[in-house]
Amino acid sequence: MEKKRYALGVDLGGTKIAVGIIEAKGDLVDSLLLATEVDKGVEGIETQILEAATTLIDKLRVPVSCIGIGVPGQIDTLSKRVI
């Protein structure tokens, strides 16, 4: 029997962050939605994403094989920053 594969998806927006676990076929298994704490800066937002992802992975006890992150704006590939 083939093991199921899972991905972690993050949608980072100016007002909300959505984090979800998705099966390989594209079915959403579970997700969290939280307000983006812009006032805490980049490090605070990184912490929010990490804590939400950890919460879902610990809750579902599934192996995550890849991560996708969506952000508004363009990525400067040289500086590796969203512009």
N, C-alpha and C positions, 0 to 999 in steps of 0.2 A: 504494500500500500504506500502510495506517495504521500510525503508529508505536505501539509498545507504551508503555503508561503504567505507572509504578511509584510506590508509596508507601513511606514509611519508617514503621514502627511501633515504638513504645517502650513496654514494660511495666515501670514502675518500682515495685519492691517493697522492703520493708524488708530482705530478705535477698538478693534477686537482681534483676538488670536483664536483660531480654531485648530485643534490638534486631533487627528483621528488615526485609527488603525484600520487598514483596508486589506481584504483578502486579495490574492493574486488575480482573481476574476473581476475585481473592482467593487465587490460588495463591502459596504461600510460595516464594521463590526461594532465599534463604539467610538465616541468622540467627546471632547470637552470644548466648551466655549468660554472664554474669559475676556474681560476688558483689558486692553493694552495699557499698561502702567507707564505711559510715556514720561511722566515726571521722574521715574527712577533711572532713566537713561538706558544706554545700550546694554550695560551689564545687568540691569534689572529685567529688561525684556528677555535677554538670554536665559536668565534664571527662571522666568515664567515659563518659557518654552521647555526647558529641561525638566522642570518639576511636573508640568502637564504630561510630557512624554513618559516620564518615569512612572507617574501615577497610572496611566493607561497600561503600560507594559506590565507593571506589577499586578494590576487588577486582572488582566486577561491571561497572563502567563503564556504569552506566545512569542516565538522567535521572530524578530524583525530583521529582514534581510536587506532593506534599503529605506532611504529617507528621501522625501521630496519636500521642498520648501518653496512656497510662492510668496513673493514680496511685490509691493507696488513700486513702479519705477524701473529704471534700467540698472544693470550691473556694470561697473567699471572693472573690466577684467585685470587691469594692471594693479589697481589699488585693492581689488576684491571688496569693493564697497558698493552699496546701493546709492545711486545718485538721483 
